Amino acid sequence: MQRIAEIDKPALRLLRSEIEAALRPLAEKHGIDFGTGRCKYTGANATIEVKISVRDAEGNIRTREAEDYKRLAASCGLKAEWLGAEFTSQGRTLRITGLNPKAVKYPVLARDIADGQGYKFRAEVIKDRMTLGPAVNPFRIPRSG
């Protein structure tokens, strides 16, 4: 086993994945979900946030962001039932995962279905995507002939 002499980004990536793997059996035993959050580090020490979430009746993870979406969607002009819905943006298929009430410009959180990458969106963009379907460019004039 390799000894870590200094805590840096590569070491934290390794530790984070090993911590998540070690917590997986405990999560399965209790029917919950563990995830690592923010990391703060210096060369000699680090703090890694651990998030714990319960699952709903369908087995979906009930994150704080998802709960915030359900509670605050209407105040942003969104529908609560859009949580978990899929939409397309710049050729990617994304799923709405939650809402960050502290983010004024980009409060809606989504994840790419293919790679799990997280993205932030304006509420207006999500409203347009969910009500219009595929993105329509209002400035593009179709050419005839």
N, C-alpha and C positions, 0 to 999 in steps of 0.2 A: 504494500500500500504506500502511496506517495505521501510524503510529509509536506504540508503547506508551510513554507517559511515566511511568506508575506501574503496578506490579504489584498487581492486586486480583483479586477473584473473577471478574468478567467477563473480564478479560484472561487469566486462567488457563484458563477454560473455552474461550476461543478458541484459545489455544496448545495446550491438551491435544488438542482435535480435530484441529488441524493436524499435531501431532506424530504422532498415531495414523495419519493419512492418509499422512504421509511414510514411516512405517515399513511400511505395507501391502505395497508392492512387494518390500521386503526379506524380509518374512515369507513371501510367496508363493514367492519364489526359493528359500528354504531349507526350506519346508514346516513352518514353526514359527508361533507366535503371539506378537505383541507386545501389551501392554496397559499403560496408564498406571495407576499406583497413587496412593498418598498424595502430597499436595502440602504443602509448608511454604513460607511466603512472608512477606516484609516488603514495604515499599513499593518497595524498590530491587532485591531479588533473590528467587529462588525455587529450590526443589529439587523436581523431579518424579520420582517412582519409576517405573522402567520394568521391567515384568515380562516374562520370556521363558519360553514353555512349548513343549514338543514335542507332537506329536500321536501318538495311538495308531494302530493298523492301520485302524480304522474312521474316522479323521479327527477324533476327539474331542480337545479340548485337555486335556492332562494337567497340571492346576494343582496347586499344593502342597496346596490344600484338598481336591481330589479324591483325591490320593494319601493324605492324612491320613484321609479318610473310609474308604477301602479298608482301611487299616491298623488303624484304631481303632474301626470301626463296632461290632464285637462287644462291646467294652468298654462301649459305651453302650446295649447291648440292641438294636442295629439290625442289619440284614443288609447285607452288602457289595453285594449285587446291587441294592439300592434306589438306588444312585448313578445318577442320570440318570432315575429314575422320576418320574412326574408324580402329583400329588395336588391336592386342592381345599381351599382355606382361605378363608373369608369371601367366597365367590363368585369367587375367583381361581384359575386353574390355574397351579400352580407346579411347577418341576423341581428335584429335589435336586441340588446342585452340589458339596457338600463338607462339611467339618467343620473347626471351629476348636477345637483341643484346649485352647487357653488360656481359652476362654469356658466358664465353669462352668454358668451358667443357660441360655444359648441357643447351644449349640455347632453345631447343624445349619444349614447355609447352603442357601438355595434362591433361585431366580430366577423372577419372573413371566414366563410364556410370552409374554404380550401386549406388555409394555413393557420387559422386561429389568430391572426394579427388583429389587434384592436384599433378602432378608428373612432373619431369624434365628429359629430355633425351638428349643424344648426337645426333647430326644430322645424324651420320653414322647409328645409331640404327634405326632411323625412316626411313631412306632411305632403309635399308635392309628389315624392316617390310613391307614397302609399295610396294617394288618391288618383294620380294620373297614370300609374303603372310605369312602364319604361320612361326614362328621362326624355323630355321633349325640349329641344333648344328653341326658345321663342324668337331668337334672333336669326335663325336660319330660314331663308326663303327658298322653298322648293322651286327648282328650275323646271320649266316645261319644255318638251320637245327635245 
